[in-house]
């Protein structure tokens, strides 16, 4: 996070140290930290759902919502199965056995109903690892 983004927020020295530590964590470590904090403090990091205005033309908004989310389907692991297992493990936060089960069970969903941008990034990472992937 840039200093400009936090310039109006006053943090104690301890809070600044924590922020610096969080900035240096990997995405997987951050996801695990969020899960642990949610469980420990009984809260959810999910953004509150805003009330949507009713669609003027019936189901006109349904198509937009469907295209905003996607499911990442692993079609085939390819020749680099170990790399694909590692990529699935890192992307999902699952254990090694669970990630291997997904890869061995292809075709299988890796992640379902996630934002399209996240799905495309995951698809790219899996393809770079050697997998054949499809977004649905």
N, CA, C and O atoms as CSV, one atom per row, in Angstrom:
chain,resi,resn,atom,element,x,y,z
A,1,UNK,N,N,0.866,-1.170,0.000
A,1,UNK,CA,C,0.000,0.000,0.000
A,1,UNK,C,C,0.904,1.221,0.000
A,1,UNK,O,O,1.878,1.273,0.752
A,2,UNK,N,N,0.596,2.186,-0.822
A,2,UNK,CA,C,1.443,3.367,-0.910
A,2,UNK,C,C,1.201,4.284,0.274
A,2,UNK,O,O,0.147,4.244,0.910
A,3,UNK,N,N,2.200,5.113,0.559
A,3,UNK,CA,C,2.068,6.070,1.651
A,3,UNK,C,C,0.946,7.051,1.372
A,3,UNK,O,O,0.285,7.524,2.297
A,4,UNK,N,N,0.723,7.363,0.085
A,4,UNK,CA,C,-0.328,8.293,-0.288
A,4,UNK,C,C,-1.707,7.743,0.056
A,4,UNK,O,O,-2.600,8.501,0.437
A,5,UNK,N,N,-1.886,6.439,-0.074
A,5,UNK,CA,C,-3.179,5.813,0.204
A,5,UNK,C,C,-3.502,5.831,1.693
A,5,UNK,O,O,-4.673,5.807,2.071
A,6,UNK,N,N,-2.482,5.872,2.540
A,6,UNK,CA,C,-2.703,5.846,3.989
A,6,UNK,C,C,-2.325,7.160,4.669
A,6,UNK,O,O,-2.213,7.206,5.895
A,7,UNK,N,N,-2.128,8.215,3.905
A,7,UNK,CA,C,-1.646,9.465,4.491
A,7,UNK,C,C,-2.618,10.083,5.498
A,7,UNK,O,O,-2.187,10.783,6.414
A,8,UNK,N,N,-3.926,9.835,5.344
A,8,UNK,CA,C,-4.912,10.411,6.251
A,8,UNK,C,C,-5.207,9.513,7.447
A,8,UNK,O,O,-6.005,9.878,8.310
A,9,UNK,N,N,-4.579,8.350,7.508
A,9,UNK,CA,C,-4.833,7.409,8.593
A,9,UNK,C,C,-3.668,7.460,9.569
A,9,UNK,O,O,-2.513,7.273,9.186
A,10,UNK,N,N,-3.985,7.715,10.835
A,10,UNK,CA,C,-2.964,7.785,11.865
A,10,UNK,C,C,-2.798,6.415,12.501
A,10,UNK,O,O,-3.739,5.889,13.096
A,11,UNK,N,N,-1.616,5.834,12.383
A,11,UNK,CA,C,-1.334,4.523,12.958
A,11,UNK,C,C,-0.270,4.648,14.039
A,11,UNK,O,O,0.635,5.478,13.951
A,12,UNK,N,N,-0.398,3.804,15.060
A,12,UNK,CA,C,0.642,3.741,16.074
A,12,UNK,C,C,1.858,3.068,15.458
A,12,UNK,O,O,1.773,2.503,14.368
A,13,UNK,N,N,2.980,3.126,16.146
A,13,UNK,CA,C,4.197,2.486,15.648
A,13,UNK,C,C,3.981,0.982,15.497
A,13,UNK,O,O,4.434,0.385,14.520
A,14,UNK,N,N,3.287,0.364,16.465
A,14,UNK,CA,C,3.012,-1.074,16.378
A,14,UNK,C,C,2.152,-1.396,15.154
A,14,UNK,O,O,2.414,-2.364,14.440
A,15,UNK,N,N,1.128,-0.579,14.920
A,15,UNK,CA,C,0.257,-0.805,13.777
A,15,UNK,C,C,1.025,-0.623,12.464
A,15,UNK,O,O,0.785,-1.353,11.502
A,16,UNK,N,N,1.937,0.334,12.418
A,16,UNK,CA,C,2.758,0.534,11.226
A,16,UNK,C,C,3.640,-0.687,10.968
A,16,UNK,O,O,3.808,-1.101,9.821
A,17,UNK,N,N,4.206,-1.267,12.037
A,17,UNK,CA,C,5.038,-2.473,11.890
A,17,UNK,C,C,4.205,-3.631,11.347
A,17,UNK,O,O,4.655,-4.376,10.476
A,18,UNK,N,N,2.995,-3.773,11.865
A,18,UNK,CA,C,2.113,-4.848,11.403
A,18,UNK,C,C,1.778,-4.651,9.932
A,18,UNK,O,O,1.793,-5.607,9.156
A,19,UNK,N,N,1.474,-3.411,9.543
A,19,UNK,CA,C,1.150,-3.109,8.151
A,19,UNK,C,C,2.329,-3.461,7.243
A,19,UNK,O,O,2.132,-4.024,6.166
A,20,UNK,N,N,3.529,-3.140,7.660
A,20,UNK,CA,C,4.717,-3.468,6.867
A,20,UNK,C,C,4.883,-4.983,6.747
A,20,UNK,O,O,5.260,-5.482,5.686
A,21,UNK,N,N,4.606,-5.716,7.821
A,21,UNK,CA,C,4.711,-7.174,7.790
A,21,UNK,C,C,3.671,-7.765,6.842
A,21,UNK,O,O,3.974,-8.676,6.073
A,22,UNK,N,N,2.449,-7.247,6.898
A,22,UNK,CA,C,1.375,-7.747,6.037
A,22,UNK,C,C,1.716,-7.487,4.572
A,22,UNK,O,O,1.454,-8.331,3.714
A,23,UNK,N,N,2.296,-6.331,4.284
A,23,UNK,CA,C,2.661,-5.996,2.905
A,23,UNK,C,C,3.659,-6.988,2.324
A,23,UNK,O,O,3.685,-7.201,1.112
A,24,UNK,N,N,4.483,-7.598,3.177
A,24,UNK,CA,C,5.514,-8.508,2.682
A,24,UNK,C,C,5.033,-9.954,2.536
A,24,UNK,O,O,5.781,-10.798,2.041
A,25,UNK,N,N,3.794,-10.259,2.959
A,25,UNK,CA,C,3.282,-11.629,2.877
A,25,UNK,C,C,2.881,-12.005,1.462
A,25,UNK,O,O,2.523,-11.148,0.654
A,26,UNK,N,N,2.945,-13.307,1.172
A,26,UNK,CA,C,2.470,-13.805,-0.119
A,26,UNK,C,C,0.942,-13.829,-0.103
A,26,UNK,O,O,0.322,-13.700,0.952
A,27,UNK,N,N,0.352,-13.993,-1.264
A,27,UNK,CA,C,-1.106,-14.030,-1.374
A,27,UNK,C,C,-1.664,-15.204,-0.562
A,27,UNK,O,O,-2.678,-15.063,0.122
A,28,UNK,N,N,-1.005,-16.347,-0.640
A,28,UNK,CA,C,-1.458,-17.522,0.103
A,28,UNK,C,C,-1.387,-17.269,1.609
A,28,UNK,O,O,-2.316,-17.610,2.340
A,29,UNK,N,N,-0.284,-16.672,2.073
A,29,UNK,CA,C,-0.162,-16.359,3.492
A,29,UNK,C,C,-1.232,-15.357,3.927
A,29,UNK,O,O,-1.777,-15.473,5.024
A,30,UNK,N,N,-1.533,-14.378,3.077
A,30,UNK,CA,C,-2.576,-13.402,3.394
A,30,UNK,C,C,-3.942,-14.072,3.500
A,30,UNK,O,O,-4.717,-13.767,4.406
A,31,UNK,N,N,-4.237,-14.982,2.577
A,31,UNK,CA,C,-5.524,-15.684,2.611
A,31,UNK,C,C,-5.652,-16.498,3.887
A,31,UNK,O,O,-6.708,-16.503,4.520
A,32,UNK,N,N,-4.581,-17.186,4.268
A,32,UNK,CA,C,-4.604,-17.977,5.498
A,32,UNK,C,C,-4.728,-17.082,6.728
A,32,UNK,O,O,-5.413,-17.440,7.687
A,33,UNK,N,N,-4.080,-15.934,6.708
A,33,UNK,CA,C,-4.171,-14.987,7.816
A,33,UNK,C,C,-5.599,-14.480,7.973
A,33,UNK,O,O,-6.112,-14.387,9.089
A,34,UNK,N,N,-6.234,-14.154,6.864
A,34,UNK,CA,C,-7.619,-13.674,6.899
A,34,UNK,C,C,-8.534,-14.751,7.479
A,34,UNK,O,O,-9.381,-14.459,8.322
A,35,UNK,N,N,-8.365,-15.994,7.028
A,35,UNK,CA,C,-9.186,-17.099,7.551
A,35,UNK,C,C,-8.991,-17.252,9.049
A,35,UNK,O,O,-9.959,-17.412,9.793
A,36,UNK,N,N,-7.745,-17.204,9.492
A,36,UNK,CA,C,-7.448,-17.363,10.913
A,36,UNK,C,C,-8.063,-16.230,11.734
A,36,UNK,O,O,-8.589,-16.468,12.821
A,37,UNK,N,N,-8.001,-15.013,11.226
A,37,UNK,CA,C,-8.572,-13.869,11.940
A,37,UNK,C,C,-10.094,-13.958,11.977
A,37,UNK,O,O,-10.713,-13.620,12.986
A,38,UNK,N,N,-10.698,-14.413,10.881
A,38,UNK,CA,C,-12.150,-14.578,10.856
A,38,UNK,C,C,-12.584,-15.580,11.924
A,38,UNK,O,O,-13.557,-15.346,12.641
A,39,UNK,N,N,-11.866,-16.689,12.028
A,39,UNK,CA,C,-12.217,-17.705,13.018
A,39,UNK,C,C,-11.950,-17.220,14.438
A,39,UNK,O,O,-12.786,-17.398,15.324
A,40,UNK,N,N,-10.798,-16.612,14.654
A,40,UNK,CA,C,-10.425,-16.178,16.004
A,40,UNK,C,C,-11.360,-15.105,16.551
A,40,UNK,O,O,-11.724,-15.134,17.727
A,41,UNK,N,N,-11.751,-14.151,15.691
A,41,UNK,CA,C,-12.550,-13.027,16.157
A,41,UNK,C,C,-14.028,-13.132,15.798
A,41,UNK,O,O,-14.818,-12.253,16.144
A,42,UNK,N,N,-14.401,-14.205,15.103
A,42,UNK,CA,C,-15.809,-14.424,14.773
A,42,UNK,C,C,-16.388,-13.368,13.843
A,42,UNK,O,O,-17.542,-12.962,13.983
A,43,UNK,N,N,-15.571,-12.930,12.892
A,43,UNK,CA,C,-16.020,-11.914,11.934
A,43,UNK,C,C,-15.837,-12.442,10.519
A,43,UNK,O,O,-15.241,-13.498,10.308
A,44,UNK,N,N,-16.356,-11.692,9.555
A,44,UNK,CA,C,-16.188,-12.058,8.159
A,44,UNK,C,C,-15.561,-10.887,7.427
A,44,UNK,O,O,-15.945,-9.735,7.631
A,45,UNK,N,N,-14.586,-11.193,6.566
A,45,UNK,CA,C,-13.931,-10.146,5.782
A,45,UNK,C,C,-14.674,-9.865,4.493
A,45,UNK,O,O,-14.246,-9.023,3.704
A,46,UNK,N,N,-15.776,-10.554,4.268
A,46,UNK,CA,C,-16.550,-10.341,3.042
A,46,UNK,C,C,-17.173,-8.952,3.056
A,46,UNK,O,O,-17.640,-8.471,4.088
A,47,UNK,N,N,-17.168,-8.323,1.890
A,47,UNK,CA,C,-17.778,-6.998,1.779
A,47,UNK,C,C,-19.281,-7.128,1.952
A,47,UNK,O,O,-19.877,-8.094,1.476
A,48,UNK,N,N,-19.903,-6.169,2.627
A,48,UNK,CA,C,-21.359,-6.232,2.778
A,48,UNK,C,C,-22.043,-6.169,1.418
A,48,UNK,O,O,-21.615,-5.446,0.518
A,49,UNK,N,N,-23.100,-6.930,1.294
A,49,UNK,CA,C,-23.843,-6.962,0.034
A,49,UNK,C,C,-24.745,-5.727,-0.050
A,49,UNK,O,O,-25.537,-5.457,0.853
A,50,UNK,N,N,-24.610,-4.997,-1.135
A,50,UNK,CA,C,-25.463,-3.831,-1.346
A,50,UNK,C,C,-26.796,-4.303,-1.911
A,50,UNK,O,O,-26.853,-5.287,-2.648
A,51,UNK,N,N,-27.841,-3.613,-1.571
A,51,UNK,CA,C,-29.156,-3.950,-2.117
A,51,UNK,C,C,-29.177,-3.539,-3.580
A,51,UNK,O,O,-28.914,-2.383,-3.910
A,52,UNK,N,N,-29.485,-4.471,-4.442
A,52,UNK,CA,C,-29.532,-4.187,-5.871
A,52,UNK,C,C,-30.901,-3.646,-6.242
A,52,UNK,O,O,-31.925,-4.096,-5.729
A,53,UNK,N,N,-30.900,-2.682,-7.133
A,53,UNK,CA,C,-32.170,-2.159,-7.632
A,53,UNK,C,C,-32.800,-3.209,-8.528
A,53,UNK,O,O,-32.089,-3.911,-9.247
A,54,UNK,N,N,-34.119,-3.331,-8.500
A,54,UNK,CA,C,-34.749,-4.325,-9.363
A,54,UNK,C,C,-34.505,-4.000,-10.834
A,54,UNK,O,O,-34.487,-2.835,-11.230
A,55,UNK,N,N,-34.316,-5.045,-11.636
A,55,UNK,CA,C,-34.067,-4.854,-13.065
A,55,UNK,C,C,-35.326,-4.342,-13.738
A,55,UNK,O,O,-36.422,-4.846,-13.491
A,56,UNK,N,N,-35.167,-3.342,-14.588
A,56,UNK,CA,C,-36.314,-2.742,-15.255
A,56,UNK,C,C,-36.938,-3.678,-16.280
A,56,UNK,O,O,-38.150,-3.651,-16.490
A,57,UNK,N,N,-36.114,-4.510,-16.921
A,57,UNK,CA,C,-36.622,-5.383,-17.975
A,57,UNK,C,C,-36.589,-6.841,-17.549
A,57,UNK,O,O,-36.129,-7.690,-18.312
A,58,UNK,N,N,-37.053,-7.146,-16.378
A,58,UNK,CA,C,-37.124,-8.529,-15.925
A,58,UNK,C,C,-35.759,-9.120,-15.649
A,58,UNK,O,O,-35.114,-8.752,-14.667
A,59,UNK,N,N,-35.301,-10.038,-16.505
A,59,UNK,CA,C,-34.042,-10.741,-16.291
A,59,UNK,C,C,-32.854,-10.081,-16.981
A,59,UNK,O,O,-31.842,-10.749,-17.195
A,60,UNK,N,N,-32.926,-8.837,-17.328
A,60,UNK,CA,C,-31.845,-8.173,-18.047
A,60,UNK,C,C,-30.563,-8.172,-17.233
A,60,UNK,O,O,-29.484,-8.280,-17.816
A,61,UNK,N,N,-30.633,-8.056,-15.907
A,61,UNK,CA,C,-29.443,-8.024,-15.062
A,61,UNK,C,C,-28.848,-9.394,-14.843
A,61,UNK,O,O,-27.683,-9.486,-14.456
A,62,UNK,N,N,-29.586,-10.460,-15.071
A,62,UNK,CA,C,-29.087,-11.805,-14.815
A,62,UNK,C,C,-27.914,-12.145,-15.721
A,62,UNK,O,O,-26.964,-12.788,-15.274
A,63,UNK,N,N,-27.954,-11.738,-16.958
A,63,UNK,CA,C,-26.872,-12.014,-17.896
A,63,UNK,C,C,-25.593,-11.321,-17.492
A,63,UNK,O,O,-24.511,-11.893,-17.618
A,64,UNK,N,N,-25.700,-10.095,-17.006
A,64,UNK,CA,C,-24.531,-9.362,-16.568
A,64,UNK,C,C,-23.895,-10.041,-15.367
A,64,UNK,O,O,-22.672,-10.154,-15.293
A,65,UNK,N,N,-24.711,-10.490,-14.431
A,65,UNK,CA,C,-24.185,-11.131,-13.236
A,65,UNK,C,C,-23.484,-12.435,-13.595
A,65,UNK,O,O,-22.435,-12.750,-13.032
A,66,UNK,N,N,-24.045,-13.180,-14.509
A,66,UNK,CA,C,-23.460,-14.453,-14.907
A,66,UNK,C,C,-22.091,-14.235,-15.553
A,66,UNK,O,O,-21.173,-15.026,-15.336
A,67,UNK,N,N,-21.948,-13.168,-16.342
A,67,UNK,CA,C,-20.675,-12.931,-16.994
A,67,UNK,C,C,-19.653,-12.329,-16.035
A,67,UNK,O,O,-18.458,-12.334,-16.330
A,68,UNK,N,N,-20.097,-11.814,-14.902
A,68,UNK,CA,C,-19.182,-11.230,-13.937
A,68,UNK,C,C,-18.458,-12.302,-13.137
A,68,UNK,O,O,-17.386,-12.044,-12.589
A,69,UNK,N,N,-19.027,-13.502,-13.061
A,69,UNK,CA,C,-18.414,-14.599,-12.329
A,69,UNK,C,C,-18.150,-15.761,-13.273
A,69,UNK,O,O,-18.770,-15.886,-14.329
A,70,UNK,N,N,-17.212,-16.608,-12.862
A,70,UNK,CA,C,-16.859,-17.749,-13.707
A,70,UNK,C,C,-16.423,-18.916,-12.841
A,70,UNK,O,O,-16.112,-18.757,-11.661
A,71,UNK,N,N,-16.409,-20.088,-13.451
A,71,UNK,CA,C,-15.906,-21.287,-12.821
A,71,UNK,C,C,-14.685,-21.736,-13.613
A,71,UNK,O,O,-14.720,-21.799,-14.841
A,72,UNK,N,N,-13.604,-22.047,-12.899
A,72,UNK,CA,C,-12.384,-22.508,-13.538
A,72,UNK,C,C,-12.410,-24.034,-13.546
A,72,UNK,O,O,-12.345,-24.678,-12.499
A,73,UNK,N,N,-12.508,-24.599,-14.753
A,73,UNK,CA,C,-12.558,-26.057,-14.918
A,73,UNK,C,C,-11.204,-26.570,-15.396
A,73,UNK,O,O,-10.705,-26.150,-16.440
A,74,UNK,N,N,-10.620,-27.473,-14.633
A,74,UNK,CA,C,-9.393,-28.137,-15.044
A,74,UNK,C,C,-9.791,-29.293,-15.948
A,74,UNK,O,O,-10.415,-30.252,-15.493
A,75,UNK,N,N,-9.438,-29.210,-17.218
A,75,UNK,CA,C,-9.803,-30.247,-18.182
A,75,UNK,C,C,-8.790,-31.386,-18.169
A,75,UNK,O,O,-9.161,-32.560,-18.212
A,76,UNK,N,N,-7.490,-31.025,-18.109
A,76,UNK,CA,C,-6.430,-32.030,-18.165
A,76,UNK,C,C,-5.163,-31.449,-17.549
A,76,UNK,O,O,-4.860,-30.269,-17.731
A,77,UNK,N,N,-4.424,-32.284,-16.819
A,77,UNK,CA,C,-3.205,-31.828,-16.175
A,77,UNK,C,C,-2.048,-31.699,-17.149
A,77,UNK,O,O,-1.145,-30.895,-16.924
A,78,UNK,N,N,-2.055,-32.468,-18.221
A,78,UNK,CA,C,-0.962,-32.411,-19.178
A,78,UNK,C,C,0.271,-33.130,-18.654
A,78,UNK,O,O,0.186,-33.921,-17.715
A,79,UNK,N,N,1.400,-32.855,-19.255
A,79,UNK,CA,C,2.644,-33.551,-18.919
A,79,UNK,C,C,3.333,-33.035,-17.670
A,79,UNK,O,O,4.256,-33.680,-17.172
A,80,UNK,N,N,2.915,-31.900,-17.156
A,80,UNK,CA,C,3.558,-31.300,-15.990
A,80,UNK,C,C,2.649,-31.404,-14.768
A,80,UNK,O,O,2.348,-30.400,-14.122
A,81,UNK,N,N,2.216,-32.616,-14.459
A,81,UNK,CA,C,1.230,-32.846,-13.411
A,81,UNK,C,C,1.652,-32.268,-12.054
A,81,UNK,O,O,0.828,-31.687,-11.348
A,82,UNK,N,N,2.907,-32.420,-11.691
A,82,UNK,CA,C,3.384,-31.918,-10.391
A,82,UNK,C,C,3.254,-30.394,-10.334
A,82,UNK,O,O,2.829,-29.846,-9.317
A,83,UNK,N,N,3.616,-29.713,-11.416
A,83,UNK,CA,C,3.491,-28.254,-11.452
A,83,UNK,C,C,2.034,-27.824,-11.353
A,83,UNK,O,O,1.717,-26.822,-10.713
A,84,UNK,N,N,1.149,-28.586,-11.989
A,84,UNK,CA,C,-0.284,-28.264,-11.940
A,84,UNK,C,C,-0.807,-28.457,-10.520
A,84,UNK,O,O,-1.582,-27.635,-10.032
A,85,UNK,N,N,-0.393,-29.532,-9.851
A,85,UNK,CA,C,-0.804,-29.762,-8.462
A,85,UNK,C,C,-0.351,-28.606,-7.583
A,85,UNK,O,O,-1.117,-28.115,-6.754
A,86,UNK,N,N,0.890,-28.170,-7.763
A,86,UNK,CA,C,1.415,-27.040,-6.985
A,86,UNK,C,C,0.591,-25.773,-7.238
A,86,UNK,O,O,0.264,-25.038,-6.307
A,87,UNK,N,N,0.259,-25.528,-8.518
A,87,UNK,CA,C,-0.522,-24.336,-8.865
A,87,UNK,C,C,-1.916,-24.401,-8.251
A,87,UNK,O,O,-2.410,-23.396,-7.740
A,88,UNK,N,N,-2.559,-25.573,-8.295
A,88,UNK,CA,C,-3.892,-25.734,-7.699
A,88,UNK,C,C,-3.806,-25.530,-6.191
A,88,UNK,O,O,-4.652,-24.852,-5.607
A,89,UNK,N,N,-2.797,-26.107,-5.562
A,89,UNK,CA,C,-2.608,-25.985,-4.109
A,89,UNK,C,C,-2.449,-24.521,-3.709
A,89,UNK,O,O,-3.072,-24.061,-2.752
A,90,UNK,N,N,-1.619,-23.800,-4.441
A,90,UNK,CA,C,-1.377,-22.390,-4.121
A,90,UNK,C,C,-2.614,-21.535,-4.353
A,90,UNK,O,O,-2.917,-20.645,-3.558
A,91,UNK,N,N,-3.323,-21.802,-5.435
A,91,UNK,CA,C,-4.484,-20.980,-5.799
A,91,UNK,C,C,-5.670,-21.203,-4.869
A,91,UNK,O,O,-6.439,-20.277,-4.612
A,92,UNK,N,N,-5.822,-22.419,-4.364
A,92,UNK,CA,C,-7.006,-22.746,-3.563
A,92,UNK,C,C,-6.755,-22.723,-2.058
A,92,UNK,O,O,-7.695,-22.602,-1.273
A,93,UNK,N,N,-5.486,-22.841,-1.652
A,93,UNK,CA,C,-5.195,-22.920,-0.228
A,93,UNK,C,C,-5.456,-24.312,0.331
A,93,UNK,O,O,-5.420,-24.510,1.546
A,94,UNK,N,N,-5.718,-25.274,-0.544
A,94,UNK,CA,C,-5.950,-26.645,-0.113
A,94,UNK,C,C,-4.628,-27.317,0.220
A,94,UNK,O,O,-3.553,-26.822,-0.118
A,95,UNK,N,N,-4.735,-28.453,0.887
A,95,UNK,CA,C,-3.555,-29.247,1.174
A,95,UNK,C,C,-3.095,-29.979,-0.071
A,95,UNK,O,O,-3.782,-29.983,-1.093
A,96,UNK,N,N,-1.934,-30.595,0.020
A,96,UNK,CA,C,-1.358,-31.292,-1.116
A,96,UNK,C,C,-2.256,-32.417,-1.613
A,96,UNK,O,O,-2.451,-32.557,-2.820
A,97,UNK,N,N,-2.804,-33.215,-0.713
A,97,UNK,CA,C,-3.650,-34.341,-1.100
A,97,UNK,C,C,-4.915,-33.850,-1.803
A,97,UNK,O,O,-5.317,-34.414,-2.821
A,98,UNK,N,N,-5.548,-32.798,-1.261
A,98,UNK,CA,C,-6.773,-32.282,-1.860
A,98,UNK,C,C,-6.504,-31.709,-3.250
A,98,UNK,O,O,-7.299,-31.896,-4.171
A,99,UNK,N,N,-5.370,-31.008,-3.393
A,99,UNK,CA,C,-5.007,-30.450,-4.697
A,99,UNK,C,C,-4.739,-31.577,-5.692
A,99,UNK,O,O,-5.142,-31.498,-6.852
A,100,UNK,N,N,-4.061,-32.617,-5.234
A,100,UNK,CA,C,-3.784,-33.771,-6.103
A,100,UNK,C,C,-5.090,-34.451,-6.520
A,100,UNK,O,O,-5.235,-34.868,-7.669
A,101,UNK,N,N,-6.037,-34.562,-5.590
A,101,UNK,CA,C,-7.331,-35.174,-5.906
A,101,UNK,C,C,-8.066,-34.397,-7.005
A,101,UNK,O,O,-8.695,-34.994,-7.878
A,102,UNK,N,N,-7.982,-33.062,-6.954
A,102,UNK,CA,C,-8.611,-32.240,-7.992
A,102,UNK,C,C,-7.950,-32.517,-9.341
A,102,UNK,O,O,-8.633,-32.723,-10.344
A,103,UNK,N,N,-6.620,-32.521,-9.358
A,103,UNK,CA,C,-5.893,-32.740,-10.611
A,103,UNK,C,C,-6.163,-34.148,-11.145
A,103,UNK,O,O,-6.397,-34.327,-12.340
A,104,UNK,N,N,-6.130,-35.144,-10.258
A,104,UNK,CA,C,-6.382,-36.532,-10.685
A,104,UNK,C,C,-7.817,-36.730,-11.153
A,104,UNK,O,O,-8.081,-37.604,-11.979
A,105,UNK,N,N,-8.742,-35.934,-10.638
A,105,UNK,CA,C,-10.152,-36.082,-10.981
A,105,UNK,C,C,-10.591,-35.282,-12.201
A,105,UNK,O,O,-11.784,-35.203,-12.493
A,106,UNK,N,N,-9.632,-34.685,-12.920
A,106,UNK,CA,C,-9.975,-33.856,-14.083
A,106,UNK,C,C,-10.775,-34.673,-15.087
A,106,UNK,O,O,-10.475,-35.847,-15.301
A,107,UNK,N,N,-11.783,-34.077,-15.702
A,107,UNK,CA,C,-12.171,-32.670,-15.596
A,107,UNK,C,C,-12.906,-32.385,-14.290
A,107,UNK,O,O,-13.810,-33.119,-13.891
A,108,UNK,N,N,-12.497,-31.307,-13.641
A,108,UNK,CA,C,-13.058,-30.954,-12.344
A,108,UNK,C,C,-12.919,-29.449,-12.118
A,108,UNK,O,O,-11.981,-28.820,-12.608
A,109,UNK,N,N,-13.872,-28.879,-11.366
A,109,UNK,CA,C,-13.818,-27.447,-11.045
A,109,UNK,C,C,-12.725,-27.196,-10.012
A,109,UNK,O,O,-12.647,-27.886,-8.996
A,110,UNK,N,N,-11.889,-26.209,-10.279
A,110,UNK,CA,C,-10.857,-25.809,-9.327
A,110,UNK,C,C,-11.442,-24.766,-8.381
A,110,UNK,O,O,-11.305,-24.875,-7.162
A,111,UNK,N,N,-12.095,-23.754,-8.949
A,111,UNK,CA,C,-12.794,-22.728,-8.179
A,111,UNK,C,C,-14.079,-22.403,-8.909
A,111,UNK,O,O,-14.111,-22.332,-10.137
A,112,UNK,N,N,-15.145,-22.204,-8.136
A,112,UNK,CA,C,-16.446,-21.942,-8.735
A,112,UNK,C,C,-16.970,-20.568,-8.343
A,112,UNK,O,O,-16.722,-20.085,-7.238
A,113,UNK,N,N,-17.695,-19.949,-9.264
A,113,UNK,CA,C,-18.391,-18.688,-9.022
A,113,UNK,C,C,-17.474,-17.617,-8.427
A,113,UNK,O,O,-17.790,-17.009,-7.404
A,114,UNK,N,N,-16.338,-17.401,-9.085
A,114,UNK,CA,C,-15.396,-16.372,-8.655
A,114,UNK,C,C,-15.417,-15.240,-9.680
A,114,UNK,O,O,-15.848,-15.446,-10.815
A,115,UNK,N,N,-14.958,-14.052,-9.295
A,115,UNK,CA,C,-14.941,-12.945,-10.253
A,115,UNK,C,C,-14.172,-13.323,-11.528
A,115,UNK,O,O,-13.156,-14.015,-11.467
A,116,UNK,N,N,-14.666,-12.864,-12.669
A,116,UNK,CA,C,-14.087,-13.229,-13.962
A,116,UNK,C,C,-12.595,-12.900,-14.016
A,116,UNK,O,O,-11.815,-13.699,-14.534
A,117,UNK,N,N,-12.181,-11.748,-13.494
A,117,UNK,CA,C,-10.760,-11.367,-13.532
A,117,UNK,C,C,-9.911,-12.367,-12.761
A,117,UNK,O,O,-8.843,-12.766,-13.224
A,118,UNK,N,N,-10.385,-12.777,-11.578
A,118,UNK,CA,C,-9.668,-13.764,-10.775
A,118,UNK,C,C,-9.608,-15.106,-11.514
A,118,UNK,O,O,-8.587,-15.794,-11.494
A,119,UNK,N,N,-10.717,-15.461,-12.163
A,119,UNK,CA,C,-10.774,-16.721,-12.907
A,119,UNK,C,C,-9.783,-16.706,-14.070
A,119,UNK,O,O,-9.115,-17.708,-14.328
A,120,UNK,N,N,-9.686,-15.588,-14.765
A,120,UNK,CA,C,-8.757,-15.498,-15.892
A,120,UNK,C,C,-7.309,-15.577,-15.420
A,120,UNK,O,O,-6.471,-16.186,-16.085
A,121,UNK,N,N,-7.010,-14.962,-14.268
A,121,UNK,CA,C,-5.656,-15.038,-13.716
A,121,UNK,C,C,-5.323,-16.471,-13.303
A,121,UNK,O,O,-4.212,-16.947,-13.535
A,122,UNK,N,N,-6.286,-17.153,-12.693
A,122,UNK,CA,C,-6.077,-18.544,-12.296
A,122,UNK,C,C,-5.897,-19.425,-13.525
A,122,UNK,O,O,-5.039,-20.307,-13.535
A,123,UNK,N,N,-6.699,-19.193,-14.559
A,123,UNK,CA,C,-6.585,-19.956,-15.796
A,123,UNK,C,C,-5.188,-19.798,-16.378
A,123,UNK,O,O,-4.574,-20.776,-16.805
A,124,UNK,N,N,-4.689,-18.575,-16.396
A,124,UNK,CA,C,-3.359,-18.313,-16.937
A,124,UNK,C,C,-2.287,-19.046,-16.124
A,124,UNK,O,O,-1.371,-19.639,-16.693
A,125,UNK,N,N,-2.403,-19.003,-14.793
A,125,UNK,CA,C,-1.419,-19.664,-13.933
A,125,UNK,C,C,-1.428,-21.178,-14.148
A,125,UNK,O,O,-0.372,-21.809,-14.203
A,126,UNK,N,N,-2.611,-21.750,-14.269
A,126,UNK,CA,C,-2.712,-23.197,-14.486
A,126,UNK,C,C,-2.183,-23.591,-15.866
A,126,UNK,O,O,-1.524,-24.620,-16.016
A,127,UNK,N,N,-2.475,-22.768,-16.867
A,127,UNK,CA,C,-1.972,-23.055,-18.212
A,127,UNK,C,C,-0.457,-22.945,-18.263
A,127,UNK,O,O,0.199,-23.726,-18.953
A,128,UNK,N,N,0.106,-21.985,-17.538
A,128,UNK,CA,C,1.560,-21.851,-17.483
A,128,UNK,C,C,2.188,-23.064,-16.805
A,128,UNK,O,O,3.325,-23.429,-17.104
A,129,UNK,N,N,1.437,-23.693,-15.884
A,129,UNK,CA,C,1.928,-24.895,-15.206
A,129,UNK,C,C,1.797,-26.127,-16.095
A,129,UNK,O,O,2.351,-27.179,-15.777
A,130,UNK,N,N,1.068,-26.009,-17.208
A,130,UNK,CA,C,0.950,-27.111,-18.149
A,130,UNK,C,C,-0.434,-27.706,-18.289
A,130,UNK,O,O,-0.607,-28.683,-19.017
A,131,UNK,N,N,-1.424,-27.147,-17.615
A,131,UNK,CA,C,-2.781,-27.699,-17.631
A,131,UNK,C,C,-3.599,-27.164,-18.802
A,131,UNK,O,O,-3.286,-26.125,-19.382
A,132,UNK,N,N,-4.652,-27.902,-19.132
A,132,UNK,CA,C,-5.659,-27.436,-20.069
A,132,UNK,C,C,-6.842,-26.978,-19.218
A,132,UNK,O,O,-7.375,-27.755,-18.426
A,133,UNK,N,N,-7.254,-25.714,-19.380
A,133,UNK,CA,C,-8.244,-25.107,-18.494
A,133,UNK,C,C,-9.335,-24.450,-19.327
A,133,UNK,O,O,-9.085,-23.964,-20.430
A,134,UNK,N,N,-10.549,-24.441,-18.783
A,134,UNK,CA,C,-11.684,-23.801,-19.439
A,134,UNK,C,C,-12.441,-22.973,-18.414
A,134,UNK,O,O,-12.609,-23.395,-17.270
A,135,UNK,N,N,-12.898,-21.799,-18.821
A,135,UNK,CA,C,-13.746,-20.965,-17.969
A,135,UNK,C,C,-15.189,-21.170,-18.386
A,135,UNK,O,O,-15.510,-21.137,-19.574
A,136,UNK,N,N,-16.066,-21.385,-17.401
A,136,UNK,CA,C,-17.487,-21.540,-17.705
A,136,UNK,C,C,-18.288,-20.535,-16.916
A,136,UNK,O,O,-19.513,-20.498,-17.028
